[in-house]
Amino acid sequence: MASYQEKLFNDSLSTLAKDLMEHLERCDLCPHQCGVNRFEGKVGFCRATADIEIASYGPHFGEESVLVGFGGSGTIFFTHCNMGCVFCQNYHISQLGEGRKVSIEELAGIMLTLQKMGCHNINLVTPTHYIPQIVSALVIAAKSGLRIPLVYNCGGYERKEIIALLDGIVDIYMPDFKYGDDEKALRYSKVPNYTKYAKEAVIEMQRQVGDLVVDDNGIALRGLIIRHLVMPNNVADSKKVLEFIAKEVSGKAYVNVMAQYYPTFKAHQFPEIARRITMGEYKEVLKFARQISPGFRFAE
């Protein structure tokens, strides 16, 4: 049984959905805390109004194997983002606003459709700026039989206070931990104080769901998955990130050290990241990860 079903039964899920919607009147969902009234069509950093916008949805077979299984991960790609990464591989969705509006009822229907298609989970991609609408849709979907785990797939720039409200709702947290240095985060992703917020959020996520738990088929049921993208010239300060995970999150964390960086969108404007990483750069980070915590489990 997914975590959110218990809250549905005692009606606390509906109450939370209503409370969260009030945050859109003076938006403080992420660390930017723009304070705009999104119900009036005002937009802050992420450029999202109170209307939900999605780019696509469907079974995804390119995610971590523990999410994909044999039926795929039921991904919903939300339009806009609370980070401004100059190298974003989905920039047409996150930065250029590609997508279409859907109602809360439609979003609930999409969740149920993904379950009917045999997906193992509902994978919310860049959900931060739509948390109130997502929880509202979850109420409707859960009442209609949604039961598969909920995956919170984010960039790591989160407010601990907001993540804490999702305790008992999200089954699997999958944050990026992009940087170990705030100056780099500001330069390449336009987010101030990234490490502070990412650290607080990841620690809270770990508190809620713990280390990753899988079923007999190796499919994720609950827990934390942390992604880290290796970047050229150690721009991401990868060793700092991995040391933090090992010492302050969990020595048994499920970590995906990713090698798929390539220069896209505006990356060519920054010579130090205007190339792919080398195999040597990737192997050095992976070797350090194994040394800093032999208990780490690595994504396939």
Secondary structure, DSSP 8 states (H G I E B T S, - for coil): --HHHHHHHTTHHHHHHHHHHGGGGG--SSTT-----GGGT---TT---SSEEEEEEEEESSS-HHHHTTT-EEEEEES--S---TT-TTHHHHTS---EEE-HHHHHHHHHHHHHTT-SSEEEES-GGGHHHHHHHHHHHHHTT--S-EEEEE-S---HHHHHHTTTT-SEEEEB---S-HHHHHHHH--TTHHHHHHHHHHHHHHHH-B-EE-TTS-EEEEEEEEEE--GGGTT-HHHHHHHIIIII-TT-EEEEE------TTGGGSGGGSS---HHHHHHHHHHHHHH-TT-EE--
